[in-house]
Amino acid sequence: MKLAQSYSRLGTETAFEVLVRARALEAQGRKIVHLEIGEPDFDTPVNIRDAAKKALDEGWTHYGPSAGLPQTRKAVAEYINKTRGMNYAPEETVIVPGGKPIIFFTILALLDAGDEVIYPNPGFPIYESMINYAGGKAVPLPIREENGFDFDPAEFERLLTPKTKLVILNSPANPTGGVMADATMERVAAALKKFPGAMVLTDEIYSRVLYGGAHRSIASLPGMKERCIILDGFSKTWAMTGWRLGYGVGPKWLIDAIAKLATNDHSCVASFAQIAAIEALTGPQDAVVKMVAEFRRRRDVIVKGLNAIPGITCLTPMASFYVFPNIKATGLKSKVLADALLAEAGVACLPGTSFGSFGEGYLRFSYANSVENIETALASIRATLPKLAAPAVR
């Protein structure tokens, strides 16, 4: 017996693989600083947990509609309208278990074999994985450090063809912490006018983990609402990774198609969790403000510390809780260095190539950890790197 041929096109998310290796080392008595996993280290705010407990006591333990509870869809629409300056109806939203289903279901709903999808590289690895699995053609859009981890709109324009069925954008971005400039966004929207058959999946899961300015969605630009599906969720903003709650917002014809896929895949999202989601969206936001302020403090510590290590340079990210330092001067490939830092320094991080071929020469560190642990990791990297790197940085 053997697996389907399509399975061979399926990628993975390296963060979970590195986490397993790090846990194995810990089981042997090693001290590991975890800077690999993209998960807030804060507890879900008390008001949200209390709302879930109340929902359980009130009997929200049964099936709900595949697209989501009406009151949850209404809360999502109102939240998106408030934060993006839009006018979505509840029927233009769908609730799913996490953000990934919006990626998968959008691609399944739109792509035929050979259709082209432009996606950010380096970028979240599931984009490329799902494009390949569905039989599409993955077209990488380089995200370059010299552009402040934005992309070159002229390069984007050259990648657009009549075969482009979907464009995936991610701002604020994983793994770089970059934010798309307004001028870039506006030029993308203008370029897409020449290709009316192309939709946009705009991944905005880090929309609230922003260190300056207001979040802007490409969906809010003139003529783009009907071209876009917004991906957002609860994992990053409200530290709800284990709740598995996300949503998509877009044109009803695509939302209905995704809801049908949801029926076939998972039936519905847990009802009590959806009630708690309403509290997250509409309740006090103090915990979010405090969390982002602490992330900013940690960002400043890790950026300063990395830039003080010979062979490493690091831009200051504008959002998210990741840094994407340049390690080219060490003379080591990204995976070689990441593996060595785990084995020798006790620091778990990810090679830039986990996010695509254009990530070579970089590492990704998540600073969703305490300042104390971040400083421990920096000291260990500083002590270990001279044993590994090229002579020029020893």
C-alpha positions, 0 to 999 in steps of 0.5 A: 500500500502507498499514499496518494501521489498528491501527498508527496507535494505536501509540505510542513511547518518546521517550528513543530519539528524543531519543538519536538527535537528541543523537547527531546533534548530537555528530556535528556536534562538539557536547558533549552531556550525556546525561540522557535514557536510562534505562540504568545507565552501569555495566558488567554485573558481572564474575561475570555476564559470566564466567557467560555466557562459560562458558555459551557454551563449554559449548554453551548456544547452542541453542533452549530452551523458550519459557517459559524454561530450567527452571533459570532459571525455578526461580532466578527463583521462588526470588528472587521468593519471597525478595525478596517473601515469596511462594511461587511455583513455577517453573511460575508464571514466564516468561522474556522478552527484556526487560520490555516483552514482559510488558506487551505479552503480558499486555495481548494475553492479557487484553484484548478490544476496549473493555476498560478498563485503568487505568494511571499517568500520567505513567508508562512510555509503553509502557503506554498505547501497548500498551493502545491498540494492542490496542484497549483503553480507556486510563484514566489514573490521575494521579500527582501531585506533591502526593501525593509522586508517589503516587496518590490511592486515592480517585481510583483507586476512582472509576476502577474499573468493571465494564469494568476488565480490568487495572490497571497499577501501577509502584512504584518508578516511572518517570519520577518515582522515587516509591514507592507508600505501604503505605496506598495499596497496601492500599486498592487491594487492598481496592477490587479485591475488588469487581471480581473480573474485574480483574487487576493488572500490577505493574511492579517493574523498579526494585525494587532501586534503592531508597534506603530501606526494603524493597520491597513488592509488592502481590502479597504482600497477602492475596488478591492473588497470583492477581490479579497478574503481577509484571514484573521483570528484569535491565536496571536492577538488574544493568546488563544492558540490552543482554542483553534479559532480563526475566521475569513471575511470576504465576498459571499460567493467565496464564503459560501464555498468555504462553508461547504468545505467546512461542512465536509471537513470539520462540520463546525467550530466548537460552540462554547469557543465561539461564544468566548470569541465574542467576548474577545472581540467585544470585551476589554482590550487591556490585556492585548495592549499590555501584551503588545507593549511587552513584546515591544520591550522584548523586541528592543532587547533581542534586536540590540543583542543580536546586532552586538554579536559579530557576524549577525545583523538584525533589522528592527521589526515593525510588527509581530513577535519575530526577528529575522536576522541576517547571518550571511557573514558567519559563512554558515547556511541557515539550517546548519547554524540553526541546528548547531545553535540548538545542539551546542547553544541550547537555543531553539530557532528556525532556519530562514529556509523553513520559510522558503528559498529566499530565507537562506542567510537568515534565522527566525527567532520568536521573542514570545519568551521572557526578557530573562530567557532572551538574554540567556539565549543571546549570551549563549549564541555569543559564546557559541558562534565563534566556534562555528562561524567563519574566521572573519567573525571569530 
